[in-house]
Amino acid sequence: MAAHQRSSAAKERRGRQHREKGGRRDATAPSSPRRWQPGGDPEGTPAGKCGACGPGYPSPLEAMKGPREQLLYLPCIYRNTGIDIPDFLATVDVDPNSPHYCQVIHRLPMPNVGDELHHSGWNACSSCYGDPTKARNLLVLPSLISSRIYIVDVGSDPRAPKLHKVVEAEELSRKGNAAFPHTSHCLGSGEILISCLGDAAGNGKGTFILLDGETFQVKGNWETGGRIPALGYDFWYQPRQQVLLSTEWGVPGILAQGFRPRDVEQGHYGRHINVWDWSSRSLLQEIDLGKGSIPLEIRFLHDPSASQGFVGCALSGEIQRFYKTPEGNWAAEKVIQVPSKKVQGWLLPDMPGLITDILISLDDRFLYFSNWIHGDVRQYDISDPKNPRLVGQVFLGGSISKGGAVTVLEDRELQDQPEPCVIQGKKIPGGPQMLQLSLDGRRLYVSTSLFSAWDRQFYPELIREGSVLLQLDVDTEKGGLAVNPTFLVDFGKEPGGPVLAHEMRYPGGDCTSDIWL
């Protein structure tokens, strides 16, 4: 697997030939002269009421009063599609008053082929709100397969991002024995913390690296030695509780080839929430969620004093609530179970929901998650975090739609298989995957690509047609979800060919990137 760290000379040449200086802007989308205002959103709206504060907002509830999102940034992936050109960062206009609504208005190709862009983070967020010298103007884009980290300037012109710096895989390996970077969070110190899945040889290793927030040089590992978990994936930190919690996907050299049930049986996939001491940067606990659970996205409640949150367990179909015990250690309990379905015509006779993304509204009232295989997005009222209550559900594709290859034989939740999801005449390919909620909680954006190797395996139509971006209207009073029929971004119509769009970010921050101190 060490070869994944090095692009061939031919691929490097193709990447350079494909790249255009500063990226490509759609010819119909005019440039905007507006510039980033430190401490505010890219359109110049001040954050909160502070005229000399850092980026973001003073509190989660203040963030809910922020301006409506007008742009989205999405990494778009060509790896495993048969199209041998670089991944790119798409800028999508989501302003309903814009003539370019629901259009990709700019594309920034990376300088290399085969990166597998995946998640993204910021150089600064609300954790730096008290520092007026900081600005949220650079997007951090780790590449899950090549292990490069791209730093993208979105501050000079939010509608036309440009490449600022490339951190090469060799630097991660040399300074931190780390590879397969995944989640990045900005810290109040101005540094950037990134979780990794393993080492350059493709072995599993739940390690972290620190980047300097100004130079973006790799400073080394965040952890200070001692035990390191066998696997890594996502994380969230909560300084007031002096803790960081991380999760586990699987051995990167194995999961990159596709999903095989025997790999779960052989222990190549995760089962723990790992509890780290924030001050000493040492591993304190491993909370075992059970074999085959595969805990992925983890979220504390947004209240910076909260001592609880939720994690989505992909394969077991569970939402676990983690919490601090009266004794001062950490524990977890199952609070939601998505039952598997008995099926014919699928990989296994029991089909899991495959919970692949979760998020929490900024007021800590609602939990949302996606079942990528079953095809539904759910909304739960978590006013009582121990007893979540289902208040919204909508099907957006998936593997059990009527007329497909799968027949459901036994279903403990549904009376009938759901109808296919069709928006503006297009049958939605794949299933709901990444989620992003508007600051006010009224709009939920949904993309449909998980990871190119798994897309190809479970939803080959995504490779042929590309993924899509959808929008759900959210009832924030009583709960409820409804598809917005006027919103569709079809990434099957990209100039370079159908592409797989993944995670979403707003220029002004959101509920999955901002952490309050």
C-alpha positions as CSV (number, residue, x, y, z in Angstrom):
1,M,0.0,0.0,0.0
2,A,3.0,2.4,0.2
3,A,2.6,3.0,-3.5
4,H,-0.7,4.9,-2.8
5,Q,1.4,7.7,-1.4
6,R,3.1,8.4,-4.8
7,S,1.4,9.4,-7.9
8,S,3.0,8.1,-11.1
9,A,4.8,10.6,-13.3
10,A,2.1,10.1,-15.9
11,K,-0.7,11.0,-13.5
12,E,1.3,14.1,-12.3
13,R,1.6,15.3,-15.9
14,R,-2.2,14.7,-16.5
15,G,-2.9,16.6,-13.3
16,R,-0.8,19.6,-14.4
17,Q,-2.3,19.6,-17.9
18,H,-5.8,19.5,-16.5
19,R,-5.3,22.2,-13.9
20,E,-6.2,25.8,-14.8
21,K,-4.7,28.6,-12.9
22,G,-7.0,29.6,-10.0
23,G,-9.6,26.9,-11.1
24,R,-12.5,27.2,-13.5
25,R,-15.5,29.5,-13.1
26,D,-18.7,28.8,-15.0
27,A,-18.8,31.2,-17.8
28,T,-22.3,32.3,-16.8
29,A,-21.4,33.2,-13.3
30,P,-19.9,36.7,-12.8
31,S,-17.1,37.3,-10.4
32,S,-18.0,39.0,-7.1
33,P,-16.0,41.9,-5.8
34,R,-17.1,41.2,-2.3
35,R,-14.3,40.1,0.1
36,W,-14.1,38.2,3.3
37,Q,-14.6,40.2,6.5
38,P,-12.8,38.7,9.5
39,G,-15.2,37.8,12.2
40,G,-18.1,37.6,9.8
41,D,-19.5,35.6,6.9
42,P,-18.0,36.1,3.4
43,E,-20.7,38.6,2.4
44,G,-19.5,41.0,5.1
45,T,-22.2,40.4,7.8
46,P,-20.7,40.8,11.3
47,A,-20.6,37.7,13.5
48,G,-22.9,38.4,16.5
49,K,-22.6,42.0,17.6
50,C,-18.8,42.1,18.0
51,G,-16.9,44.4,15.8
52,A,-13.5,43.2,16.7
53,C,-13.8,39.5,17.3
54,G,-12.4,36.5,15.6
55,P,-14.3,34.1,13.2
56,G,-17.6,32.5,13.8
57,Y,-20.0,33.3,16.6
58,P,-19.9,33.7,20.4
59,S,-22.3,30.8,21.0
60,P,-24.3,28.1,19.1
61,L,-27.5,30.0,19.7
62,E,-26.0,33.2,18.3
63,A,-24.9,31.2,15.3
64,M,-28.5,30.3,14.6
65,K,-29.2,34.0,14.0
66,G,-26.5,34.2,11.4
67,P,-27.2,34.9,7.7
68,R,-28.7,32.4,5.3
69,E,-26.2,30.3,3.4
70,Q,-25.6,31.4,-0.1
71,L,-22.7,29.1,-1.2
72,L,-21.7,25.5,-0.5
73,Y,-18.3,24.0,-1.1
74,L,-18.3,20.3,-2.0
75,P,-15.3,18.0,-2.8
76,C,-16.0,16.1,-6.0
77,I,-14.2,12.8,-6.6
78,Y,-13.2,11.0,-9.8
79,R,-11.3,8.1,-8.3
80,N,-12.9,4.7,-9.3
81,T,-15.2,6.3,-11.8
82,G,-13.0,5.5,-14.9
83,I,-12.4,9.2,-15.5
84,D,-8.7,9.8,-15.0
85,I,-8.7,13.5,-14.1
86,P,-8.2,15.3,-10.8
87,D,-10.8,15.7,-8.1
88,F,-12.1,19.2,-7.7
89,L,-13.7,21.5,-5.2
90,A,-17.2,22.7,-6.4
91,T,-18.7,26.0,-5.4
92,V,-22.5,25.7,-5.6
93,D,-24.9,28.7,-5.5
94,V,-27.7,28.0,-3.0
95,D,-29.2,31.5,-2.9
96,P,-32.8,31.2,-4.1
97,N,-32.7,34.8,-5.3
98,S,-29.7,34.2,-7.5
99,P,-30.0,33.6,-11.3
100,H,-27.4,30.7,-10.7
101,Y,-29.4,29.0,-8.0
102,C,-28.6,25.2,-7.8
103,Q,-25.7,25.6,-10.2
104,V,-22.0,24.8,-9.8
105,I,-20.5,28.3,-10.4
106,H,-16.8,27.4,-10.0
107,R,-14.6,24.3,-10.1
108,L,-11.1,24.2,-8.5
109,P,-9.3,21.1,-9.8
110,M,-6.5,19.7,-7.6
111,P,-3.0,19.4,-9.2
112,N,-3.0,15.6,-8.9
113,V,-5.1,12.6,-10.0
114,G,-6.5,10.0,-7.6
115,D,-6.5,11.9,-4.3
116,E,-10.1,10.9,-3.1
117,L,-11.0,14.2,-1.5
118,H,-13.4,13.4,1.3
119,H,-14.1,15.7,4.3
120,S,-13.0,19.3,4.9
121,G,-12.4,21.7,7.8
122,W,-11.3,25.3,8.5
123,N,-8.1,27.1,9.4
124,A,-10.2,28.9,12.1
125,C,-13.7,28.7,13.4
126,S,-15.8,29.7,16.4
127,S,-13.1,28.2,18.7
128,C,-11.1,31.3,17.7
129,Y,-13.9,33.7,18.2
130,G,-12.1,35.6,20.9
131,D,-9.0,36.2,18.7
132,P,-9.5,39.2,16.3
133,T,-6.3,38.2,14.4
134,K,-7.9,35.1,13.1
135,A,-10.1,34.7,10.0
136,R,-12.0,31.8,8.6
137,N,-10.5,32.1,5.1
138,L,-8.8,28.8,4.3
139,L,-10.5,25.5,3.7
140,V,-8.5,22.4,4.8
141,L,-9.0,19.5,2.4
142,P,-7.4,16.1,3.4
143,S,-7.2,13.5,0.7
144,L,-8.2,10.1,2.1
145,I,-6.3,8.0,-0.4
146,S,-3.2,10.0,-1.5
147,S,-2.8,11.5,2.0
148,R,-2.1,14.9,0.6
149,I,-3.7,17.9,2.4
150,Y,-4.8,20.8,0.2
151,I,-5.2,24.3,1.7
152,V,-7.7,26.3,-0.3
153,D,-8.1,30.1,-0.2
154,V,-11.8,30.9,0.0
155,G,-11.3,34.3,1.5
156,S,-9.9,36.3,-1.4
157,D,-13.1,35.5,-3.4
158,P,-15.6,33.1,-1.8
159,R,-17.2,32.4,-5.2
160,A,-13.9,31.4,-6.8
161,P,-11.6,29.5,-4.4
162,K,-7.9,29.0,-5.3
163,L,-5.2,26.7,-4.2
164,H,-3.1,28.1,-1.4
165,K,-0.7,25.2,-0.4
166,V,-0.3,21.5,-0.7
167,V,1.0,19.4,2.2
168,E,2.5,16.3,0.7
169,A,1.9,12.8,2.1
170,E,5.6,12.3,2.6
171,E,5.5,15.0,5.3
172,L,2.7,13.3,7.2
173,S,4.6,10.0,7.1
174,R,8.0,11.4,8.0
175,K,6.9,13.6,10.9
176,G,4.0,11.6,12.2
177,N,4.1,8.1,10.7
178,A,0.5,8.9,9.6
179,A,-1.6,8.6,6.5
180,F,-5.2,8.5,5.3
181,P,-6.2,11.8,6.9
182,H,-9.9,12.2,7.5
183,T,-11.4,14.8,9.9
184,S,-9.9,18.2,10.5
185,H,-10.9,20.7,13.3
186,C,-9.4,24.1,14.0
187,L,-8.2,24.6,17.6
188,G,-8.4,27.7,19.8
189,S,-4.6,27.8,19.7
190,G,-4.8,28.5,16.0
191,E,-3.4,25.0,15.1
192,I,-5.3,22.4,13.0
193,L,-5.9,18.9,14.3
194,I,-6.5,16.1,11.8
195,S,-7.4,12.5,12.6
196,C,-5.9,9.7,10.4
197,L,-6.9,6.1,9.7
198,G,-3.5,4.6,9.5
199,D,0.1,4.7,8.3
200,A,1.6,4.9,4.8
201,A,1.6,1.1,4.5
202,G,-2.1,0.9,4.8
203,N,-2.2,-0.5,8.4
204,G,-4.7,0.8,10.9
205,K,-3.6,3.4,13.5
206,G,-5.8,5.9,15.3
207,T,-3.3,8.7,15.3
208,F,-3.6,12.5,14.9
209,I,-1.4,15.1,13.3
210,L,-1.1,18.8,14.1
211,L,-0.7,21.5,11.4
212,D,0.7,24.9,12.1
213,G,-2.3,27.3,11.4
214,E,-0.1,29.8,9.6
215,T,2.4,27.8,7.6
216,F,0.5,24.6,7.5
217,Q,3.6,22.6,8.1
218,V,3.2,19.3,9.9
219,K,4.2,19.8,13.5
220,G,4.0,16.2,14.4
221,N,1.6,14.0,16.3
222,W,-1.0,15.5,18.6
223,E,-0.8,12.5,21.0
224,T,2.1,12.4,23.3
225,G,3.0,8.7,23.2
226,G,1.7,5.7,25.1
227,R,-1.2,3.6,23.8
228,I,-2.7,4.5,20.4
229,P,-5.9,2.9,19.2
230,A,-5.7,0.3,16.4
231,L,-8.1,2.3,14.2
232,G,-9.1,5.9,13.6
233,Y,-11.8,7.9,11.9
234,D,-13.8,10.9,13.2
235,F,-13.4,13.0,16.4
236,W,-14.8,15.8,18.5
237,Y,-13.3,17.7,21.4
238,Q,-14.9,19.3,24.4
239,P,-12.3,21.4,26.4
240,R,-14.6,22.2,29.3
241,Q,-14.8,18.4,29.9
242,Q,-11.0,18.0,29.3
243,V,-11.7,15.4,26.7
244,L,-11.5,14.4,23.0
245,L,-13.5,11.4,21.7
246,S,-12.5,9.6,18.5
247,T,-14.1,6.7,16.5
248,E,-13.0,3.9,14.3
249,W,-13.8,3.0,10.7
250,G,-11.4,0.2,9.6
251,V,-8.0,-0.8,8.3
252,P,-7.5,1.7,5.4
253,G,-5.7,-0.8,3.2
254,I,-8.7,-3.1,3.4
255,L,-11.7,-0.8,3.3
256,A,-10.2,1.0,0.3
257,Q,-10.8,-2.1,-1.7
258,G,-14.5,-2.3,-0.9
259,F,-16.6,-3.9,1.8
260,R,-16.3,-7.6,2.6
261,P,-18.3,-9.1,5.5
262,R,-15.5,-11.4,6.4
263,D,-13.3,-8.4,7.2
264,V,-15.7,-7.5,9.9
265,E,-15.5,-11.0,11.4
266,Q,-11.7,-10.8,11.2
267,G,-11.6,-7.6,13.3
268,H,-10.6,-5.2,10.5
269,Y,-13.4,-2.8,11.3
270,G,-13.9,-0.6,14.4
271,R,-15.9,-1.1,17.5
272,H,-14.7,1.6,20.0
273,I,-15.2,5.2,21.1
274,N,-11.7,6.2,22.2
275,V,-11.5,8.7,25.1
276,W,-8.5,11.0,25.2
277,D,-7.4,13.4,28.0
278,W,-7.4,16.8,26.4
279,S,-4.5,18.2,28.5
280,S,-2.1,15.3,28.5
281,R,-3.1,14.1,25.0
282,S,-3.1,10.5,26.2
283,L,-5.6,7.7,25.7
284,L,-7.8,7.1,28.8
285,Q,-10.5,4.7,27.8
286,E,-11.8,2.5,25.0
287,I,-15.6,2.1,25.1
288,D,-16.5,-1.1,23.4
289,L,-19.7,-0.8,21.3
290,G,-19.6,-4.4,20.1
291,K,-18.2,-6.3,17.2
292,G,-19.5,-5.2,13.9
293,S,-20.7,-1.8,15.2
294,I,-18.4,0.4,13.1
295,P,-18.8,3.8,14.9
296,L,-18.3,6.6,12.4
297,E,-19.4,10.2,12.9
298,I,-19.4,11.5,16.5
299,R,-20.9,14.7,17.9
300,F,-21.0,16.3,21.3
301,L,-24.0,18.5,22.0
302,H,-23.1,22.0,21.0
303,D,-23.4,23.4,24.5
304,P,-19.7,23.8,25.3
305,S,-20.4,22.6,28.9
306,A,-22.3,19.4,27.7
307,S,-20.9,16.1,28.9
308,Q,-22.8,14.0,26.4
309,G,-23.5,13.4,22.7
310,F,-24.1,10.8,20.1
311,V,-22.3,8.5,17.7
312,G,-23.7,6.7,14.7
313,C,-22.8,3.0,14.4
314,A,-22.9,2.1,10.7
315,L,-23.2,-1.6,10.5
316,S,-25.1,-2.3,13.8
317,G,-27.7,0.4,12.9
318,E,-27.4,2.0,16.4
319,I,-27.2,5.5,17.7
320,Q,-25.3,5.4,20.9
321,R,-25.4,8.2,23.5
322,F,-22.1,8.7,25.2
323,Y,-21.9,10.5,28.5
324,K,-19.7,11.2,31.5
325,T,-20.6,9.2,34.6
326,P,-20.8,10.5,38.1
327,E,-17.5,8.7,38.7
328,G,-15.8,10.8,36.1
329,N,-15.2,8.2,33.4
330,W,-17.2,7.8,30.1
331,A,-19.8,5.3,29.0
332,A,-22.3,4.7,26.2
333,E,-25.8,3.4,25.8
334,K,-27.9,2.5,22.8
335,V,-30.8,5.0,22.4
336,I,-31.9,4.3,18.8
337,Q,-32.0,1.0,16.8
338,V,-32.6,0.9,13.1
339,P,-33.6,-2.8,12.5
340,S,-32.0,-4.7,9.7
341,K,-34.4,-5.9,7.0
342,K,-34.7,-9.5,5.7
343,V,-34.1,-9.3,1.9
344,Q,-33.4,-11.1,-1.3
345,G,-31.2,-9.8,-4.1
346,W,-28.6,-8.1,-1.9
347,L,-25.1,-8.8,-0.6
348,L,-26.4,-10.3,2.6
349,P,-29.8,-11.7,3.7
350,D,-30.0,-9.1,6.5
351,M,-29.7,-5.5,5.2
352,P,-28.5,-2.9,7.7
353,G,-29.5,0.7,7.4
354,L,-25.8,1.7,7.4
355,I,-25.9,4.9,9.4
356,T,-23.1,7.0,7.7
357,D,-23.6,10.6,8.9
358,I,-25.2,12.3,11.9
359,L,-25.5,15.9,13.0
360,I,-27.1,17.9,15.8
361,S,-28.9,21.2,15.3
362,L,-27.2,24.2,17.0
363,D,-29.9,24.4,19.7
364,D,-29.3,20.8,20.6
365,R,-32.9,20.0,20.0
366,F,-32.8,17.7,16.9
367,L,-30.6,14.8,15.8
368,Y,-30.4,13.9,12.1
369,F,-28.9,10.8,10.5
370,S,-28.8,9.1,7.2
371,N,-29.3,5.4,6.4
372,W,-27.3,5.1,3.2
373,I,-28.4,1.6,2.3
374,H,-32.1,1.7,3.4
375,G,-32.4,5.1,1.8
376,D,-33.9,7.3,4.5
377,V,-33.0,10.4,6.5
378,R,-34.4,10.7,10.0
379,Q,-35.0,13.5,12.4
380,Y,-35.3,12.9,16.2
381,D,-36.3,15.2,18.9
382,I,-33.5,14.9,21.5
383,S,-34.9,17.3,24.1
384,D,-34.5,14.3,26.4
385,P,-31.2,12.9,25.1
386,K,-31.8,9.5,26.8
387,N,-35.1,9.1,24.9
388,P,-34.9,10.4,21.4
389,R,-38.2,10.6,19.6
390,L,-38.7,10.1,15.8
391,V,-40.4,13.2,14.4
392,G,-39.4,13.2,10.7
393,Q,-38.4,10.7,8.0
394,V,-38.1,10.8,4.3
395,F,-36.8,8.3,1.7
396,L,-34.3,9.6,-0.9
397,G,-33.3,6.6,-3.0
398,G,-31.6,3.7,-1.3
399,S,-31.5,-0.1,-2.0
400,I,-35.1,-1.1,-1.1
401,S,-37.1,1.2,-3.5
402,K,-39.9,-0.5,-5.4
403,G,-39.0,-1.8,-8.8
404,G,-35.3,-2.4,-7.8
405,A,-33.3,-5.6,-7.5
406,V,-34.0,-6.1,-3.8
407,T,-37.1,-7.7,-2.4
408,V,-37.9,-7.1,1.2
409,L,-39.1,-10.2,2.9
410,E,-39.4,-9.0,6.5
411,D,-39.5,-5.4,7.7
412,R,-40.1,-4.4,11.3
413,E,-40.7,-0.7,10.4
414,L,-42.4,-0.4,7.0
415,Q,-45.6,-2.0,5.6
416,D,-44.3,-1.7,2.1
417,Q,-41.2,-0.8,0.1
418,P,-40.9,2.9,-0.5
419,E,-41.4,4.5,-3.9
420,P,-38.3,5.6,-5.8
421,C,-37.3,9.2,-5.2
422,V,-37.8,11.3,-8.3
423,I,-37.0,15.0,-8.4
424,Q,-37.5,17.1,-11.5
425,G,-37.9,14.0,-13.5
426,K,-34.7,12.4,-12.3
427,K,-34.7,9.2,-10.3
428,I,-32.2,9.8,-7.5
429,P,-29.2,7.4,-7.7
430,G,-27.5,6.0,-4.6
431,G,-28.8,6.8,-1.1
432,P,-28.7,9.7,1.3
433,Q,-25.2,10.1,2.8
434,M,-23.6,13.4,3.9
435,L,-25.8,15.9,5.7
436,Q,-25.5,19.6,6.4
437,L,-28.0,21.8,8.3
438,S,-28.5,25.5,7.8
439,L,-27.6,27.7,10.7
440,D,-31.3,28.4,11.5
441,G,-32.1,24.7,11.2
442,R,-34.7,25.1,8.5
443,R,-32.9,23.5,5.6
444,L,-31.1,20.1,5.5
445,Y,-28.7,19.5,2.5
446,V,-28.1,15.9,1.5
447,S,-25.5,14.4,-0.8
448,T,-25.5,10.7,-2.0
449,S,-21.8,9.5,-2.3
450,L,-20.1,7.7,0.5
451,F,-16.6,6.6,-0.7
452,S,-15.8,5.8,-4.3
453,A,-14.9,2.1,-3.8
454,W,-18.1,1.6,-1.8
455,D,-20.2,3.7,-4.2
456,R,-19.0,1.4,-7.1
457,Q,-19.8,-1.7,-5.1
458,F,-23.3,-0.8,-3.7
459,Y,-24.6,1.8,-6.1
460,P,-22.9,1.3,-9.5
461,E,-25.4,3.8,-11.0
462,L,-23.5,6.5,-9.1
463,I,-20.5,5.8,-11.2
464,R,-22.5,6.0,-14.4
465,E,-24.7,9.0,-13.4
466,G,-22.8,10.9,-10.7
467,S,-24.2,11.9,-7.4
468,V,-26.7,14.6,-6.5
469,L,-27.2,17.3,-3.9
470,L,-30.7,17.6,-2.5
471,Q,-32.4,19.9,0.0
472,L,-35.0,19.0,2.7
473,D,-37.3,21.5,4.3
474,V,-37.3,21.1,8.1
475,D,-40.2,21.8,10.5
476,T,-38.3,23.2,13.5
477,E,-41.5,23.5,15.6
478,K,-43.0,20.1,15.7
479,G,-40.5,18.2,13.6
480,G,-40.9,16.9,10.1
481,L,-39.0,16.6,6.8
482,A,-40.1,17.3,3.3
483,V,-38.2,17.2,0.0
484,N,-37.8,20.6,-1.7
485,P,-38.9,19.8,-5.3
486,T,-37.3,23.0,-6.6
487,F,-33.7,22.1,-5.5
488,L,-31.5,19.6,-7.4
489,V,-27.8,19.8,-8.2
490,D,-27.0,17.0,-10.6
491,F,-23.3,16.1,-10.6
492,G,-23.9,13.8,-13.5
493,K,-23.8,16.8,-15.8
494,E,-20.3,18.0,-15.0
495,P,-18.0,19.1,-17.9
496,G,-15.5,16.4,-17.0
497,G,-18.1,13.7,-16.7
498,P,-20.2,12.3,-13.9
499,V,-18.6,12.9,-10.5
500,L,-19.1,11.9,-6.8
501,A,-19.8,14.9,-4.6
502,H,-19.3,14.4,-0.9
503,E,-19.3,16.6,2.2
504,M,-20.7,20.2,2.3
505,R,-19.3,23.4,3.9
506,Y,-20.7,26.9,4.2
507,P,-18.1,29.8,4.0
508,G,-19.4,31.1,7.3
509,G,-19.3,27.8,9.3
510,D,-21.8,25.2,10.2
511,C,-22.9,22.8,12.9
512,T,-20.4,20.0,12.0
513,S,-17.3,22.2,11.8
514,D,-17.6,24.8,14.6
515,I,-16.7,23.9,18.2
516,W,-17.2,26.4,21.1
517,L,-14.8,26.8,24.0
